[in-house]
């Protein structure tokens, strides 16, 4: 028997499912929501992912994503630096992109269990039993954990980061605005930063990270935006001029950048479940796609070479760390320069006269085409 269960239907889970199904591996993917749905996400993807997506016959071009080639960073006072993006990227909403990958995977034989959660994962005699919220139990040779930033399954697995509260919340809108379509901009404010970039259908993703304390102090998201974000003149312009396309923003709590293990109880973790790059450095979507590729390739090697689980886990851990460990470390280091108003002003001022440093940070937080 060869079977894989994937917990979570975000980018890492969907591309891994597509990859494995293309090689004839039976895949069951469990997702707590029903496609299409919105997610808190910056919705910018580096072009490093395009060769792989095309190899899966999942080229995003038919979705008409925005083409992004320039980067801007602003301080809380509105000082800016700009740089060209070496590889460039594209903007595409998770609502559209995830649903597209889901329909492709479904057409290629992936079995989906939607509106379903995994209550417990048990490993015994070299296989897994997954107890689902609908009362069903499924078995699998391999389990991939691709369920995002934080779930109750992390509690069940007793993952160390779960027991330490994170101060961060994420907020996302889709907006319409007279704004450059080729630019991704990151705007700092007190205890946070916001990103804006174009997506499909002449819309923009406006997404920011801040602290629960900021929200608690001002009472509502709208009051916080007016009192805190609007101190940055570039953010004030966006908030005053944009047409907001949601009645309410998408919000996520407990966004954690803590170091995580890419293997837990023999489950191979992918994407944000294995570690999240700070939104300030962007590119979490590209990392998730690359992680799905690494997981799928490692699982295929396991099935083809004698099913040595110890070797599987060792190889996956090595491959994951080689691809992402440095990127996540650089992201966490860069994040410490921002959030504080004083440090942000100093950092942007210094980077304005150090274009080589800006390019080095981008190179170290973005990957090469794969």
Phi, psi and omega in degrees: 000139172232116179211145180230134171251134179242123180263107179111129184247042170275200186296315181299313181295319183291317181289325175297319178297315178300314182298311182294318180297326180294341178257012175084014180272127175294128183233133170243126181246127181252124183228134186285342180250183177239128181291150352275153177210157180275153175223149174288114188192147179288339172063030170247137182228127176294146179294355177303337185276345191297316179302320181292315179299321178294325178294334177272003187056045180229037179302126181284356185307320180299343180275356178055057178291160174286144177264125186239128185228353184232153181233139175229143174232133178238152174274168178303331180275353177101006172292143186230154166229151179228153178206153173281145175272121185306307182271335189075178181198191179218156180249129184205130183290149176294329178304315181278314188291313181297320179295323177299312179294324177299314181294323176296315181295319179298318180294336182262013169101003177290134178270127181249139170241099185264162183054038185222141175240159176267121182274327183202144175238122180243135179243124179203143178052043174064027173210168185248146165243127179247121177267123186259162183293340179273006178094350181281152171239130177241154178248153180204150174285324183228142173236130172254130175263104184232043192260010172098205195285323190191125177217174177296337177296327175299323177294315181297325179278356179057045179288133188304319185297334185295336185270004178239116183293140175263142181277358193263144169235153177242142181228136181222139172233158158254135185225165167243140191194148172279099190207149181301135182276343184261009188244132164253126184238140176240118186246122180276150172212176183299120178063036176176181176203151185235144177242146175220134175202157182287149170234198182289165173061036176057035176244169179230146171265125176240112190223137179219158178243132175210194185252154174300326181297319176301314181293316181299321182296324186256350170092312180227161178299316183296319179294321178296317180299319181291321186275330189246301183299322186290353174292334171279118186300331179288324175288322178301319179296316179298311183296326182280328189257342185285149168264117183274127190265354174254149169294320178225149177287160167281136183226140175228140181254164174059046176284115187247133175253017180297152175295134180236161175271142178275358174224128178223120178051042178074004176273132176274116183271140182230155174062217184297337178294339180259347181151138187243128175282146182296139180302334178304327179266354177062188168077015176299328179293319179294321178297318180298316180296316179296321179296321177298322177296312181299317180298314181298315181296321180292321178294318178299318178297323178300313181292329186272349189232033171099003174057055175265102186293323179299317178293320177305309184291322178296315182292319180296316180299316179296315181294318181296313181296321179298324183279324194234339189302315181293322180299317180291322178296315179297319178301315179295322179295316181295323182301328181294342179280348187235172184098305173288130183300315182295311180298321180298316179297316179296315183296314180294320178299318180290318182293333180301329182255014180226064183301330179294326178291318177302313180296323180294319178298316181295320179296325184276352176247357175241153180261184175264159178304140181224000000 
